[in-house]
Amino acid sequence: MTTLLSRKTHITLIFLALLMVITRNHQWTAFHHLPDASLAIFFLSGLWFSARWPLIAFMLLATLIDAVVMGTGAVSALCFTPAYSLLAPAYATAWLGGRWCATQREYAAPFLLLQRAGVLLMVALLAECFASGGFYFFGGYFAHPTLSGFLPRFIRYFPHTLLTLFTYTGVLLGASHLYKQSVQASSHAQ
């Protein structure tokens, strides 16, 4: 059984890493219009793995992808400013949201969905403040950044962040649930 769990863990981590590679760069793949799945990946790695090393590994992978894409000139280094370091707390927020959900007792389906939706909303809100707020206030592109100047940017970009996080997380949790049900059904049939 340990081998099966270990194999399942490795497959899940590889899948999440490939998803990050596919959705984060838009230069190496044919999937030009897929939104970045990074926040969902961090949330799910917190939800599914109690160890901290996936958080660090996925942060390193995200940084490596960005460095390679910017280093090849495929994408402008516009976002690589001192504010880039604020992606770390944005991603850590998502991971911590997943860890918190993992430590909560299981509720009936509607309550579990409401709980996770509330956590995802908070994750998206905080991550957007760190990432977009960091770029606005510390990126060096805005002469006099103010909270009132940031608000329209937040209103513009937050819905996309929220929708992307909910979509990827919902699809991946749904696929995970269906997989578990099919494994249980096949084990009962034997």
C-alpha positions in Angstrom: 0.0 0.0 0.0 2.9 2.4 0.7 4.1 2.0 -2.8 0.7 2.8 -4.2 0.5 5.9 -2.0 4.0 6.9 -3.0 3.2 6.4 -6.7 0.0 8.3 -6.4 1.8 11.2 -4.7 4.5 11.3 -7.4 1.9 11.2 -10.2 0.0 14.0 -8.6 3.1 16.2 -8.1 4.2 15.6 -11.7 0.7 16.4 -13.0 0.7 19.7 -11.0 4.2 20.6 -12.1 3.2 19.9 -15.8 0.1 22.0 -15.3 2.3 24.9 -14.0 4.7 24.5 -17.0 1.8 24.5 -19.5 -0.2 27.4 -18.1 2.5 29.7 -16.8 4.6 30.4 -19.9 2.5 30.4 -23.1 5.8 30.1 -25.1 6.7 26.4 -24.8 3.2 25.0 -25.4 0.4 25.2 -27.8 -2.0 26.3 -25.0 -1.7 30.1 -25.6 -4.8 31.1 -23.9 -5.0 29.0 -20.7 -4.8 31.2 -17.6 -2.0 30.6 -15.1 -3.0 27.8 -12.7 -0.3 28.6 -10.1 -2.6 29.8 -7.3 -4.7 26.7 -7.7 -1.6 24.5 -7.7 -0.4 26.0 -4.5 -3.8 25.7 -2.8 -4.1 22.0 -3.9 -0.6 21.2 -2.8 -1.5 22.5 0.6 -4.7 20.6 0.6 -3.2 17.3 -0.6 0.2 17.2 1.0 1.0 17.9 4.6 4.8 18.4 3.9 6.1 21.9 3.3 8.5 20.9 0.6 5.9 21.0 -2.3 5.4 24.7 -1.4 9.1 25.3 -1.8 9.4 23.1 -4.9 6.5 24.8 -6.7 7.9 28.3 -5.8 11.3 27.3 -7.3 9.6 25.8 -10.4 7.5 29.0 -10.9 10.7 31.1 -10.6 12.6 28.8 -12.9 9.8 29.0 -15.5 9.8 32.8 -15.3 13.6 33.1 -15.5 13.8 30.8 -18.5 11.0 32.6 -20.4 12.4 36.0 -19.6 15.9 34.9 -20.3 15.1 33.7 -23.7 13.4 37.0 -24.5 10.1 35.2 -25.2 8.4 37.4 -22.6 9.3 40.9 -21.4 11.0 41.2 -18.0 8.5 44.0 -17.2 7.3 42.1 -14.1 10.7 41.2 -12.8 11.1 44.1 -10.3 11.6 44.1 -6.6 7.8 43.5 -6.4 8.4 40.0 -7.9 9.4 38.8 -4.4 5.8 39.4 -3.2 4.7 36.4 -5.3 6.2 34.3 -2.5 3.7 35.4 0.1 0.9 35.3 -2.5 1.6 31.7 -3.2 2.2 30.9 0.5 -1.2 32.3 1.2 -2.8 29.9 -1.3 -0.8 27.0 0.2 -1.8 27.9 3.8 -5.4 28.1 2.7 -5.1 24.6 1.4 -3.4 23.4 4.6 -6.1 25.0 6.7 -8.8 23.2 4.7 -6.9 19.9 5.0 -6.9 20.2 8.8 -10.7 20.8 9.1 -13.0 18.0 9.7 -15.1 16.8 6.8 -18.5 18.3 6.5 -21.5 17.3 4.4 -21.0 18.3 0.8 -22.8 21.6 0.8 -21.0 22.9 3.9 -17.6 21.6 2.6 -18.2 23.4 -0.6 -19.1 26.6 1.2 -16.1 26.4 3.5 -13.7 25.8 0.6 -15.3 28.6 -1.5 -14.9 31.0 1.4 -11.2 30.0 1.8 -10.6 30.3 -1.9 -12.2 33.8 -1.9 -9.8 34.9 0.9 -6.9 33.3 -0.9 -7.7 35.1 -4.1 -8.2 38.4 -2.3 -4.9 38.2 -0.4 -2.9 36.8 -3.3 -4.2 39.6 -5.5 -3.2 42.2 -2.9 0.3 40.7 -2.7 0.9 40.2 -6.4 -0.9 43.2 -8.0 -0.5 45.4 -5.0 3.2 44.6 -4.9 3.6 45.4 -8.6 1.6 48.6 -8.3 3.3 49.9 -5.1 6.9 48.5 -5.5 7.3 47.8 -9.3 8.6 51.2 -10.0 6.3 51.9 -12.9 3.9 54.2 -11.1 5.2 57.7 -10.1 3.0 58.2 -7.0 1.2 55.0 -6.1 -1.8 55.5 -3.8 -4.5 53.2 -2.4 -7.1 55.1 -4.5 -4.9 54.5 -7.6 -4.6 50.8 -6.9 -8.4 50.3 -6.3 -9.3 50.5 -10.1 -6.5 48.0 -10.9 -7.7 45.7 -8.2 -11.3 45.9 -9.5 -10.0 45.2 -13.0 -7.8 42.2 -12.2 -9.4 40.5 -9.2 -12.3 38.9 -11.0 -10.0 37.1 -13.4 -7.8 35.8 -10.5 -10.9 34.7 -8.6 -12.5 32.9 -11.6 -9.2 31.2 -12.6 -8.6 30.0 -9.0 -12.2 28.7 -8.6 -12.2 27.0 -12.1 -8.9 25.2 -11.8 -9.5 24.2 -8.2 -13.1 23.0 -8.9 -12.1 21.0 -12.0 -9.1 19.4 -10.2 -11.0 18.6 -7.0 -13.9 17.2 -9.1 -11.5 15.0 -11.1 -9.9 13.8 -7.9 -13.3 13.0 -6.4 -14.3 11.0 -9.5 -11.1 9.1 -9.6 -11.5 8.2 -5.9 -15.0 7.0 -6.6 -13.9 4.9 -9.5 -11.1 3.3 -7.5 -13.6 2.5 -4.7 -16.1 1.1 -7.1 -13.5 -1.1 -8.8 -12.2 -2.4 -5.4 -15.8 -3.3 -4.3 -16.4 -5.1 -7.6 -13.4 -7.4 -6.9 
